[in-house]
Amino acid sequence: MNIIAILVMDFFISFIGNALPFFGEAYTVYASLTLLGVKSSTPYVVLAIIVTAIGASISKNVSYALGYVLRRPLKKTSAVKLIMLLSDKAPLWRW
């Protein structure tokens, strides 16, 4: 299989895996298995590490940017108002 196609798939899997909660480590398993499947050399392994790290970091930055952009519209929802009210009355750091 073409190493470029593998790296592109590794990038997309790491991007999507980091965008979803609780699936952040799954892309490392996928990248490891694909690299083991093609018996790649050390430069390809390093390149796969760099590509998956870039995909993961871009995904986290997109998630943080979406959270920042949606902060104002979400403040107006009833669920967020309820959470803010409950957190003001009973802070988590006091037992």
N, C-alpha and C positions, 0 to 999 in steps of 0.2 A: 504494500500500500504506500501511497505517496506520503512523505513526511510532512509536506505542507498541508495536506488535507487533515492529517492527524493534529497538527498544531492549531489549525483553525477550529477544529472540533473541541480541542482542549480549551481554547480561549472561550468559546461559547458555553461550554459546560461549566467552566469556572465562573463566568459572568452570571449565568442563571443560578448556579448553585449558591453563590454568595448573595444573590438578591432574595432568595427564599430563606426564611428562618429555619434553623436546625439542619440545613443541608450544606453548610460551609465546608465541611471536610470531605464530602463525597467526590468533589472534583479531583482531589489528590489521588484517590483510589482509582478513578477513571483514567487519569493521566498515567499513573504507574502501570496499569494493566495494558494500556495501548502501547506504551513504550516497551514493555516486556514482550508484547505480541510481535513487534517488529525487530526485536533484538538490536536496539539502537546503540550507537556508540556514545561516549562521554559528551561530545559537543552537542549532540541532539538532546541528551538528558538535560544539560544546562539550559539549552534553548527552550525546552518544554517547561522547565521551572520558571524561567523568565516570562514566558507567554502566559502561563496560568497565574502567576503573581500579578501581571498587568491586568488580566481579565478580572481577577478578584478585587484589585484596588479600584479599578474603574467602576465596577458594580457597587462597591461600598460608597464611593463618591456620588454616584447617581442616587443611591438610596438616601444619603444624607441631604443632598440637594432637594430631593422631592419632599423630605420631611421639613426642610426649611421653607420651601415654597408653600406647602400645604398647612403650615402652622396656623396662619390666620383663619382660613376657612374652617379648619377643624376645631378651633377654639369656640366657635359658635354652636357646635353640635351639643345635644343634651347629654350624651355619654361623657364627653370631655368635661362639661360643666359639673356633672355628678362626681367624676373622679377628682376634680379640683376641690370641690366642696368637702368630700370625704378626706382628702389628704390634708386640708387645712384643719379639720376638726380632730383628727387622730393621726398625727405624723408617724411614719413607720419607724423612726429612730427612737421613739419613746415607747416603753412597754408599760 
